Structures are given as structure tokens and as C-alpha cells.
Amino acid sequence: MPNINKKEVVTKEYYDELQAQYRHLLDVERPQVLQELAEARSQGDLSENADYDAARNKQAEIEAKIREIEYTLSNIEVAREKTSKNKINATSTVVLLDCEDNEEYTYQLVGSIGSDPNSFKITTESPLGAALLGKEVGDEVEVICGDGSSYKVIIKAIK
């Protein structure tokens, strides 16, 4: 969960995804489960009605997701897009050359709640993300990991 005292900065893309998920829950899933509840109620005795129990459980899950997204939306702010391609900022996409394996990797920097390392979206609070902030194309950056080990990358491009 985001820190209560400080709004988390997220990318516009992540904010839009969260808004879309929220609208889907409100406009599609909630009405659908209410219809399922109405149909289950029409079957009569609710005490032994498995369809009713399943619909109530589904309703509780949907309502919890809605509340969670509402909380998140109230505690985030969209990062202002900076037009400078000279320095890495909190929403930059960067192309890096890993000095160990000589391979290029592309990462998008995101706020802590928008991170998804499997999709190469890393938080600015991660060792790599924090090390990259403010750096420029051509800089060699040493990244110090939590276990004390380190590795080096060279910034090839900022998108």
C-alpha cells in the first residue's frame, strides 16, 4: 500500500490501467454479480442455496477490489511527463548495456506500485532504478545490490 503521508508517483499508463480496471468492476462485474444474486434469490430457500453463497462471495471480492482501487487512486499522482531526453527521470524508458553479459536491456522506470520486473518496469526505489535517476546517455553506472554485490551498466539511450 502507498505511504499515507506521501502520494506515490505513477506513470500515466499505470494510472489509465487502474482507471480501466476500476470502471470494469463498476460497470461490468458489479452489475453482473447483482444479477446473479437476484437469480439465486428467486430460487427460494437461501439457507441451502449454493448459487447464492457463491454470488455473495463473488460480490464481496468485487467490493474489496473496488475499495482497494479507490484507496490507491486517492494516494497516487501521475508523474509529469518531462520532455528532456538528456537526464533520466521517474518515468523514463532507458536502454542499458549490461557490462557483464554485453547485452542491451530496455527498462521503464515507474513508481513503486506500478512495478512489474517481468515486463521490464522497475521502481525508482529499486537499486537499479535509484542508481539511474539523474544520469545521462553515455554514463557508466555502478548498481549496488541489497546483498552488497554490484554490477555496471552503460546508458545507451533515454526514450
FENTAWO-V356831 format. One record per residue. N is the residue number from 0. PHI is phi in degrees with one decimal (999 if undefined). OMEGA is omega in degrees with one decimal (999 if undefined). NEAR is the number of other C-alpha atoms within 8 Angstrom. Layout:
BEGIN
n: [N N]
phi: [PHI PHI]
omega: [OMEGA OMEGA]
near: [NEAR NEAR]
END
This chain:
BEGIN
n: [0 1 2 3 4 5 6 7 8 9 10 11 12 13 14 15 16 17 18 19 20 21 22 23 24 25 26 27 28 29 30 31 32 33 34 35 36 37 38 39 40 41 42 43 44 45 46 47 48 49 50 51 52 53 54 55 56 57 58 59 60 61 62 63 64 65 66 67 68 69 70 71 72 73 74 75 76 77 78 79 80 81 82 83 84 85 86 87 88 89 90 91 92 93 94 95 96 97 98 99 100 101 102 103 104 105 106 107 108 109 110 111 112 113 114 115 116 117 118 119 120 121 122 123 124 125 126 127 128 129 130 131 132 133 134 135 136 137 138 139 140 141 142 143 144 145 146 147 148 149 150 151 152 153 154 155 156 157 158]
phi: [999 -64.9 -65.3 -64.7 -79.2 -133.8 -72.8 -78.9 -90.6 -129.2 -76.2 -60.9 -59.4 -65.2 -59.4 -63.0 -62.7 -65.2 -62.1 -64.3 -63.2 -61.6 -62.9 -62.5 -62.3 -71.9 -92.4 -117.6 -69.6 -62.4 -61.0 -63.9 -70.3 -65.0 -65.5 -62.2 -63.6 -62.1 -65.6 -66.8 -63.2 -69.1 -80.0 106.3 -51.0 -83.1 -66.6 -124.4 -104.6 -63.8 -63.7 -65.6 -60.7 -64.2 -66.0 -64.9 -63.4 -64.3 -61.5 -62.0 -63.8 -64.3 -63.8 -65.8 -63.8 -61.1 -62.3 -63.1 -67.6 -59.4 -62.0 -61.5 -61.1 -79.7 -120.2 -129.0 -138.5 -79.3 -63.9 -72.6 -69.7 -101.5 -81.8 -67.8 -102.8 -88.7 -125.1 -76.0 -123.2 -66.7 -124.3 -68.7 -108.6 -125.5 -106.5 -120.7 -104.0 -78.2 -68.8 -79.8 -103.4 56.7 -108.3 -95.5 -132.9 -113.0 -125.6 -107.6 -82.3 -141.3 -69.5 -61.5 -87.5 -106.3 -74.8 -156.0 -55.3 -66.1 -103.8 61.9 -108.9 -115.3 -74.7 -70.3 -92.9 -72.3 -55.0 -68.1 -59.5 -64.1 -68.3 -82.3 -53.8 83.6 -82.2 -124.0 -57.3 96.1 -67.5 -96.6 -118.8 -93.3 -105.6 -101.4 -81.9 -59.8 -88.0 94.2 -73.4 -146.0 -149.7 -119.6 -132.0 -116.1 -80.2 -92.4 -159.3 -122.4 -108.2]
omega: [179.4 175.6 -175.8 -175.5 -174.4 177.8 177.5 177.9 179.7 177.1 176.7 179.5 179.8 178.5 179.4 177.5 179.8 177.7 179.7 177.9 179.0 179.7 179.6 178.6 -178.3 -171.2 -176.4 -172.0 -179.4 178.3 -180.0 -179.3 175.6 175.8 177.9 177.6 179.7 179.2 179.7 177.9 -177.6 179.6 176.4 -173.2 -177.5 -174.8 -179.9 -175.5 -177.9 178.9 179.2 179.1 179.7 179.8 178.4 177.4 178.8 178.6 179.8 178.6 -179.7 -179.9 177.5 178.3 179.1 179.8 179.4 179.5 177.6 178.2 -179.1 -179.4 -179.3 -177.4 177.4 170.6 -179.2 178.9 175.2 179.2 177.8 -175.9 -177.9 175.5 -176.4 -177.8 179.8 176.7 -172.2 178.9 -178.3 166.6 -173.6 173.4 -176.0 171.4 177.1 -175.5 -179.7 -176.2 178.3 178.2 175.4 178.6 177.6 -179.8 170.9 176.1 -178.6 173.8 -174.0 -178.6 178.1 -174.5 176.7 -176.2 179.1 177.2 179.5 172.7 -175.3 179.8 176.7 178.6 177.7 178.5 179.8 -178.9 -179.6 -178.7 -176.5 -175.4 177.3 -178.4 -176.2 176.4 179.7 179.2 170.6 -173.3 174.0 -179.4 179.8 -176.8 -179.3 -179.1 178.9 177.4 179.6 174.4 -177.6 174.3 174.5 -179.5 -177.8 -178.2 172.7 -177.7 999]
near: [4 10 8 6 4 7 10 12 11 16 12 8 6 9 11 8 8 10 8 8 8 11 9 9 11 10 8 9 10 12 9 8 11 9 8 10 12 8 8 13 10 6 8 6 7 9 4 5 10 6 8 12 8 8 12 9 8 9 11 8 8 11 9 8 8 11 8 8 10 9 8 10 9 6 12 11 8 9 10 4 5 5 4 5 7 7 11 14 9 10 12 10 10 14 13 13 12 12 10 6 5 7 7 8 8 9 11 11 15 16 15 12 10 11 10 8 7 5 5 9 13 15 13 14 8 8 11 9 12 9 9 9 11 7 8 10 11 7 8 8 10 9 11 10 8 6 4 6 7 8 9 11 12 13 15 10 8 14 7]
END
